[in-house]
């Protein structure tokens, strides 16, 4: 068999294996439980103003199940910095429950973008808190986030997605 024909068959086999693997991953993802909370905040013209807070409210239905909290930051590669500082607060009717400042590394020390995505849009995940937490029942919680960068208008951030998922016990 000529060399080019062998190479063409290898490429076809690789595509078949990649296709089957992709279908398997899609199947596994479709079997997982839906998130408890999945809320996206988009910024007009990819500009996050300093006085624009992301606010998400949540009332847990099952207080026995621990919850993993996280957020996804989607940004363009023309974002002018390699990081993003966020001030995050979770409050309830009883007051502030949790507050922190987080530095999300959007790029490594050499300037290569972290996260996933093709082309000019990248997505980076950042957990909220140190692990799964349990919430009190009959309570409404509010997560508030503002960026802590020096710019009044932060350009290059498309949206922030807040996602809460039930933890496996």
N, C-alpha and C positions, 0 to 999 in steps of 0.2 A: 504494500500500500504506500503511495507517495506520501512524503512528509507533510504537505499541505492538507491532504485529506485526513491524516492522523490528527493534526492540529485542530482542524475544523470539528472533528468528532469530540475531542477533549473539551473544546469550548461549549459544544452542545450539551455534553454531560455536566459540565460545571453549571450551566444555566438551569438544567433540570434539577440538580441538587440544590441550588440556591432557591429556586422556585418552591420546591417541596419544603425546605427549611422555613421559608417565609410563611407558607400556609400553616405549618405547624405552630409557629409563633403567633400568628393571627388567631388560631384555634385556642391556644392557651390564654391569650389576652381576652378573648370573648367569654371564657369560662369564669373569669374572676368576678368577684362581687362588685357592683357599681359603687362609686365613691359616695360617702355620706354627704360631702359638700364639694362642689366643683364650680367655682365662680371666677369669671374672667373680667378684668377691668382693662379696657383699651384706652389708649391715649390718642387724641386727635392730632394728626400730623406728626405722630411719634414724638410728642413733646409732653413731658411730665413736669407740670408746674409745681414749684415748692409748696404752694398753699393747697395743692390737690391731694387729699388723703384718700387712700384706698380703704374702704370700710366694708366689712363683711359681717353679717349677723348670723348666728346659728343657735338653735335650741336643740340640744341632743334628745333623741327619742329613746335610746337604749343606754342607760347610764352604766350598765354592767360591762359593756364592751369598751376596751381601751381604744384610743384613736391616735393614729399617726397624722401629724399635721405638716404640710409642706407647701412650698410655693415654687412656681416656675416663672422665670423672667425670660421674656422673649425680646431680643434686641437685634439691631442691625449691626453689621460689621463697621459701619461708620460712626458707631458710638465712640465718643472722644476719650474714654478712660478704659482702664483694664479692670475696674472694680465698680461696685455699687454699694454704698452704705444705706441701710434701711433702719429706721426707728420703728420698732413693732411693739404694740401693746394689746393685750387681751384683757378686757374688763367684763365685769358682770354687774348686776344690780347691787352687789355687795362692795364694789370698788375694783381696783386694779388687781388682776390675778397674776399677770405675767408681763414683764417688759424687758426688752433687750435692744441692743444695737448690734447689727450684723453687717459684716463686710463680705459681700458675695464676690468672689473672684470670677470675673467674666473672661479673663484672659490669663495666660501663664506669664512668667517672667520674661519670656522671649517674645511676647505679643501674639502668640497663637491663641485663638479663641477656644474657650472651654465649652463643654456642652455638646448638644447635637444640632443637626440641621445642615441643610445643603444650601449652597449659594450664599446669599448675604444675610439671611435670618438665622439666628442661633437661639437655642433654648437651654437655660441652665436651671438645675433644680437646687433648692436650698431648704433643708428641714427647718421646722419651727419647733424649738425646744430640743431637749436632749433625747427624747424617745416617746413612746406611746403614753398618753395620759388618759385619766378618767375624769369626766365632767359630772358635776352635780345635776340632779334632776330638777325639774320645775325652775329652770334658770335659762336666761337668754344671754348669750355671750356675744361680744363685739370685738372683732379683730380690726385694728387700725394700723395702717402703715403709711409713712411718709418717707421720701428719700432724704438722705442726709448729705447730699453732695453740695458743693459751694455754689453751683449754678442755680439761678432763680428758675430758669427753664432748662430742664435736662433733655437733650435731644438724643434720639436713637433708640429709645425704649418704646417698643410697640405695645406690649401688654404684660400684665402680671396675672397669673392664674393661681388661685388659692384652692388647694385640694386637701380634704380630710378623708382618710380611709380607715376602715375598721382593722384593728390589729388581730392577727391570728393568736389565739390563746393556747 
